[in-house]
Amino acid sequence: MHPTIIVGPCVIENATLLDTIAQEIVRINAAEGLDIIFKASFDKANRTSIRSFRGPGLERGLTMLADIKSRYGLRLTTDIHESYQAAPVGEVVDVLQIPAFLCRQTDLLVAAAKTGRVVNIKKAQFLSGEDMRYPVEKCREAGAKEVWLSERGTSFGYNTLVVDFRNIPIMKNWADKVIMDCTHSVQRPGSAGGKTGGDRQYIPSMALAAKAFGADGYFFEAHPEPDNALSDGPNMIELANLHSLIQQLIS
């Protein structure tokens, strides 16, 4: 059984970018017999600076995501930041992602669960793997049929994250799947002068280590030109390098 793989740009920049990445996902799916889930954010509400690019917003963003689903036949995921977004987003995407900073927000979790979609909760940088049983419980008690957890690193002093890979088997005690967020785990939050930095060269190592610890899936933010990306460029994998890494993970 192949792992669950999520791929996409950090934020919806334009339709051309979405097409470029969707086409590569379709190619990889066909070559490897996979069902990669396409991810892109319609609004990055937690950017470091108020001057940072956030995306096209809910209405336009959902229209663009629905177009990708219709034309390429891909399953979708995106993140929500407020409870009112859950219902309309749930009509378009297959997996609702809860951002790490918001993983304890009860109303947000309950709203996501009530959509009937899969809920993927990212582990907060300030919580342990054991702590994530409670967000899962909130979703299950609100009626969620399937709940995933994503490991994305833990705060280690200022502007640095480390990954405790023990969290993967620990969180499997409560989640239907545990996904390794291989790109956000190499972030250096707020380290680039009002922006988040990162060390993309460690993405393959993060993925392979997570495989050794029994991860059920992997999340990669990808971009054809990460250095020109409008959000999270330093910790995004170059699209051209994605296929070879996925081959290592599924072999």
N, C-alpha and C positions, 0 to 999 in steps of 0.2 A: 504494500500500500504506500503510495507516494505521500510525502509530507504536504501540508497546506502551505502555499506560498502566496504572499501578498507583495505586489510590486506597483509602484507608481511615483509620480512626482510629489514633492511635499505639498505644493499648492497648485491650484489651477491657474496657470499663467496665461494660456491662450489655447485655442482649439487645435492649432498646429502641433503644439507639444503633446497634447492628449493623444492625437492621432499617431504621432511618431512612436510613443511608448506603447500604445494599444497594439499597433501593428507588430512590434517586436514581441510582445507577450503572445499574440496569436501565433507567431512563427515558432516561438519556443514551445508553446503548448502542443502544436502539431508535431514538432520534432521529437518531443520527449513524452508525449501522452499525458500531459499535465492539465490542470484546471486552475491556472494562476488567477488570483483575484486582483482586479485593478483597483488601485487606491489613489485618490487625490482629494485635497481639502478645498471646500468652497470658501472657507473663512479661517484664517489663522488668527484666532482671537487672543492668543497668548504670546505674540511676538514681543521681543525684548523692548523695542522702541515704538513709540506711537507713529513714527515716520516710516516704519517698515511696511512693505507690501503685504496685504492680507488676503487678496483674492477677489473673485467677482461677487461674492455674497450668496445668500441662500437660494433665491429664486433663479438667478442666471446660472449659478453653479449646478443646481440640480438638473436644469435643462441640458447643460453640457454633459453631465454624467449620464443622463438617460439616453442621450444621443450615442455615446460610446457603447452603452449596453445594447442598444438596438442594432447598431451597425456592425459590431464585432462579436456579439454574443458572449461577452465577458461578465462574470459576476463582479459585483462592486462593493467597495466599502469606503466610508468617509467618516470623519469625526464630527461629533456634535458637542456644543458647549453650553447650550441652554435647553431646558426641558421642552419648550414649545417647538424646538426644531425636530424632536424625535419623530413625531407622527408624519410630517411631510417627507422627511428623509427616509423613513422606513418604507414609504411607498415606492421608492426608487432603488435603494441599495439592498444588498443581501445581508450585510454585516454592519452593525452600528458600532463605531469605535468610540470609547470613552477616554478622553485624554488623561494622562498620568496625573496632572495637577488636580483633576476633578474626580478621581476615582472614589472618593468618599462622599460625593454629593448625592444624597439619598434620592431627592426628587428627580435628578437627571438619570440615575440608574433605573428607577421605577418606570419613568417615562419610556426609556429605551426598551426595557423588558416587555412593556405592554404592547409594543409594536408587533410582537411575534417573531421578530428577526433575531438572528444570532447577535449576541452582545459580546464584543471584545473589549475587555477592560485592561488598560495599560497600568502596570504597577507603578505607583508613585515613587519618585526618587527618594522620598523620606520614609518609606514603609518597608517592612520585611516581607518575605514570601508568606510567612505565617499570617501576617495581617490581612492578606488578600482573601482570606476565607469569608470575611464579613461583607465586602462588596458583592461577592458571589452569592451569599445568602440573601442579600437584599434583592438581587435580580431574580433568584429562584422563587422567593416568596411573592414576588410581583408577577410571576407567571412565565418567566423566560424559559424557553424550551432548550436552549443551548447557550452556554456561557464559556467564553475563552478568557484566558489571562495572558498578558504579554509582559515579558521581562525586558526592561529597558535601562537597567543600571541604577545605581544608588549614589546619592551625593557623597562626595569624598572631599571635604573642605570646600574651598571656593573654586568655581569654574571647572570642576572635574567630576567625572563619574567613574565608578568602578562597577564591575559585574560580579556578583556572587552567584556562580552557576548552580550552587545548591538550590537556589530558588526554583529552578525548573522542576526537579522531582518533588520538591515540597509543594509547589502550587498545583501539581497534577493530582494531589489529594482532593482538590475541590473543583477544579475546572475540567470541562470536557476536553479542552485542548490547551496546551501551553505553547505560545508562539514566542520565538526569540526576535526581538526588534534589533536587527543587526546594525542598523544605521544610527538610530538615536542613542544607542548605547556607546557610540564613540564620540558623542558630542562633548564640547567644552562650553557649557552654557554661559552666555553673556561674556565670553572671553575675547570677542573681536570688536570691541568698541561700539557697543550698542547692538551687536549682533551675536549670534551663537557661532562659535568656532567648532572645529572637529578634526578628527584624524581618520580620514576615509581609508587609509592604507591598512587599518586593522579590521575592516569589515569582514574579509574572508576568514580571519582567525576567530572572530566572534561567532560566525556561523558554524565553523567546524567544531569549535569547543561546545557550542550548544547541541550539536548533533551527538557528540560523545555523552552529553548529560541527558539525552533522551527527549529533546524538544520535538513537539508534534508538527512544528512549522516554523517558517522564517518570514520576516518582514523586511523588505528592502525599499528604501526610497531611491529612485533611479532618475537619471537625467542625461540626455545626450551631451550636455556641456555643463557639468556640475559647477564649474567656476563662474558661470554666468547665470546660475539659477537665482531666482528672486527670493528663495527661502531655503535655509539649511544646506546650501551648497557644499560646505566643507565636510559634511558627513553623509553625502549621497554617493552611491556607486555610479560609475560611468556606465551608461546603458550598454556600450559595446563589450563590457567585461561581465555582464550579468549571466549570460548563457553558460559560460565556462564554469562559473561558480556554482550555478544550479546543478550542473552535471556532477560536480564533486559531491554535492549534498544528496543526490538521489542514487548514487552508485552503490 
